[in-house]
């Protein structure tokens, strides 16, 4: 079983930056893909960015050029650098592994 814990969320003004972290523990050797999702109030959870099983990186169109996914394999940690934040980026951000393991999420709020 894989456990995921997100951190780094908070309140930021429009145009600001945040860096989210996702620490993985448990059977991390079983992880073949990892992703960041987000869910805004009243909306469905959506994919933000991911490492595929072949280490290809994909981004949602809405975050291309502003968000960057990265990871430190030695520390079993994945990151999401978010720049030029917009109010529509406000959501709970979730870490996902293998399309089935979820963290509890971290709130990101972008204010005007």
C-alpha positions in Angstrom: 0.0 0.0 0.0 1.2 3.5 -0.8 0.5 6.4 1.4 0.7 10.0 0.1 0.8 13.2 2.1 0.6 16.6 0.4 1.9 19.9 1.8 2.6 23.4 0.7 -0.8 24.8 0.0 -1.9 28.2 1.2 -3.3 31.6 0.3 -1.5 33.6 -2.4 -2.3 36.6 -4.4 -2.9 36.6 -8.2 0.4 36.3 -10.0 2.1 34.6 -7.0 3.8 31.2 -6.6 3.5 28.2 -4.5 5.3 24.9 -4.4 3.4 21.8 -3.4 5.0 18.6 -2.2 3.8 15.0 -2.1 5.6 12.6 0.1 5.2 8.9 -0.6 5.7 6.1 1.8 4.9 2.4 2.0 5.4 0.2 -1.0 6.9 3.0 -3.1 8.6 0.5 -5.4 5.2 -0.3 -6.8 4.6 3.2 -8.0 4.5 3.4 -11.8 2.9 6.8 -12.4 2.2 9.8 -10.3 0.0 12.8 -10.8 -1.4 16.0 -9.4 -5.2 16.5 -9.6 -7.3 19.4 -8.3 -10.9 19.9 -7.4 -12.6 23.3 -7.2 -15.8 23.8 -5.2 -18.7 22.4 -7.1 -16.5 21.0 -9.8 -15.2 17.5 -10.7 -11.7 16.5 -9.9 -9.4 17.2 -12.8 -5.9 16.1 -13.9 -3.3 18.9 -13.6 -0.1 17.1 -14.5 1.5 13.7 -14.4 4.4 11.5 -14.9 3.3 8.5 -17.0 4.6 5.0 -16.6 7.2 5.8 -19.2 8.2 9.1 -17.5 6.5 11.3 -20.0 5.2 14.5 -18.5 1.8 15.8 -19.4 0.1 19.0 -18.4 -3.5 20.2 -18.6 -3.8 23.0 -21.1 -4.9 25.4 -18.4 -1.5 25.2 -16.6 1.0 24.8 -19.4 3.8 27.3 -19.1 2.9 28.1 -15.5 3.1 24.8 -13.6 6.1 22.4 -13.4 6.0 18.9 -12.0 9.2 17.4 -10.7 10.3 14.7 -8.3 13.1 13.6 -6.0 13.3 9.8 -6.2 15.8 9.5 -3.4 13.3 11.2 -1.1 10.2 9.6 -2.6 8.7 13.1 -3.1 7.0 14.8 -6.0 6.6 18.5 -6.4 4.4 21.0 -8.2 5.8 24.4 -8.8 3.0 26.8 -9.5 3.8 30.2 -10.9 1.6 33.1 -12.2 -1.3 31.8 -10.2 -4.8 32.8 -11.2 -8.1 32.8 -9.2 -9.3 29.8 -11.3 -6.4 27.8 -9.8 -8.1 27.9 -6.5 -8.8 24.3 -5.5 -7.8 21.4 -3.3 -4.8 19.8 -4.9 -4.4 16.0 -4.6 -1.5 13.7 -5.1 -2.2 10.4 -6.9 -0.2 7.3 -7.5 -1.0 4.4 -9.8 -4.4 6.0 -10.5 -5.8 4.6 -7.3 -3.9 5.9 -4.3 -4.8 9.4 -3.1 -3.5 11.9 -0.5 -5.9 14.0 1.6 -5.2 17.1 -0.4 -3.9 20.6 0.3 -5.9 23.8 -0.2 -4.7 26.4 -2.6 -6.5 29.7 -2.6 -5.6 32.5 -5.1 -7.0 35.9 -4.1 -7.4 39.0 -6.2 
